[in-house]
């Protein structure tokens, strides 16, 4: 198992869509670590959410998309993240509960 696989597993398990840093660099799970895992390049990376910016381009940022953030505040709703940074909404108390 490589560090890349460990990081990908963590991101997917916790609903993140990729990595980003404070210098404007970011990558998604589908195009992961284009920096070729160089320690100096990834040392400051943080887990982030994939969202479309105002220009319609995908970026990775610290905050979840607005629609997800709003759903996370609803007690009867559970948000299940997919392995590509998307999400599915499940109402608690339904047949979809695990």
N, C-alpha and C positions, 0 to 999 in steps of 0.2 A: 504494500500500500504506500502510495506517495503522498507528500504533503499536499499536492494539487488535489488528489482524490479526497483527502481528509477535509480540505477547505470546501470543495464542492459539496460534499455530503452535509457539512454543517450549514452551508448557505441554503441548500434545498430543504433540509429538515426544518429550518427556522423561518422559511418563507422569504428569504432574500433573493434578489434577482441577479446579484453580481457584487463586484467590489468597486470602490471609489477611493480617492484621496482628496485632500484639501487643495491640491494644486490643479484640479480640474480633470484629472485622469479618471477613467472609469471603464469597466468592462462588464458584459453580461455573461450569464452562464453559457449561452450558445457560442460566444466568442471569448473564451475565458483565458485570462492571463496572456494577452498578446505580447507582453513584455518578456516572454520566455522564462518566467519564474526567476528573474534576476533578483537577488536578495535586496539590492539597493532600490530596485523598482517597486517591490511589493511590501517592503517593511512598513510603510505608512498606510497601507490599504485598510479599509474598513468595510464591513458588510453593508450593502445598500439595496434599495428598492429600485426597480426599473420603472420609469415613468416617461411619458412623452413631454418634451418641453413645448414652449409656445410656438416653436417652428415646426413641430411635428416629428422631431428627431428623438430617438430613444436615448435617455441618459440614466446613470445610476446615481442615486442621492440618498441622504441619510433618512429622510422622512418617507413614509409610505404614501402611495397615491391618495389624493383627497377622498376618493370614494371608499377606499379601504380604511383609512383613518376614521371616517364617520361610522362605518360598520363595526369597527372594533369597540366603539363606545356603546353599542346596543347590546344589552344583557342577553337577549334571546337569540342572538345571532352568533354563529361561529364562522370564521373565515378560514378556509383551508387553502393553503398555498400550493401551487403546482410546481413542477420541476423546471419551468421556464420563466418563473417570475410572475406568472398570472395568479388568479385566485378564483375560488368558487365559494359561494355563500350558502350556508346551510342553516335553516331555522332549527334551533334546539327544540326538543320535544317532538320531533318528527321521526319517521322511519329511517332517516339518514343518520341518526345518532349512532355513535359507536360505543 
